[in-house]
Amino acid sequence: MKTYIVGNWKLNFTVGEASIYLHKLLKTLPNYRDLEIVVAPSTLALQPLSLQVDRHKIKLAAQNGFYRDTGAYTGETSFAQLRGLVNYAIIGHSERRYVLHENDKEIAKKVAAAIRNHITPILCIGEIESERAFGETKDVIRDQLIGGLSEVSDDELAKVIIAYEPVWAISSAKSAKLASPDEIAEVVDLIRKTLSETYGAKAAEGVPVLFGGSVNPSNAGAYLTVPGVNGLLIGASSLILSEFVDIIEVAKRVRA
Ligand code: PEP
């Protein structure tokens, strides 16, 4: 399986800034065969960047999309419109769940809409600090995983990526803490067990599971060697080109 390095730019960079970043990144990177390098710019930047990107080196992801393909849905952008512009879409990010109040039902429809439009969903799941403190992590992870995949058939599971992002470890959290490799390993194992119960062991094994939460060049190596982790989803550190490149270099060394 490839190792995924995904940069989530969130609501940062103008289209011009995003284009300059991409230009520099493309110039810096060789074509890494075993690494899948992905950046998720704002929706506005996807069209111009899709014309600029060299997809042998870097793929684009949307940060969101709407579950209906067309219709009277003011302000939305559908996966049908994103089709061809991006290879991936981040779905169910904690900021969309907790700031924008998206629920598992909507997230499941978005996952289905992405697949229907040939876009690989990166389904984000993760517990908040109080849920971990009250021993609810397992239930939350299972609920979000089963809920988010509720419209995904056996055949479609191979088209899905899961990102485990403990919300308390995301750098924008009020008092963000680093997740330990053991804490991550335990949840990643639970994710695979849950997938295995629903879709069978073989199908579960093939699903890439990424980790995200304050990843930077100094801890990326440790996180990439957690058993079962197939890549990283990176927020803040991906906004600094040199740090994102350093993380890619770490991934290359770890996977060599
Ligand atoms: C994220 O929000 O997906 C994320 C992982 O952010 P950060 O790397 O800044 O913690």
Boltz pocket constraint, residues with backbone or C-beta under 6 A from the ligand:
constraints:
  - pocket:
      binder: B
      contacts: [[A, 8], [A, 165], [A, 169], [A, 170], [A, 171], [A, 172], [A, 212], [A, 213], [A, 214], [A, 215], [A, 233], [A, 234], [A, 235], [A, 236], [A, 237]]
      max_distance: 6.0
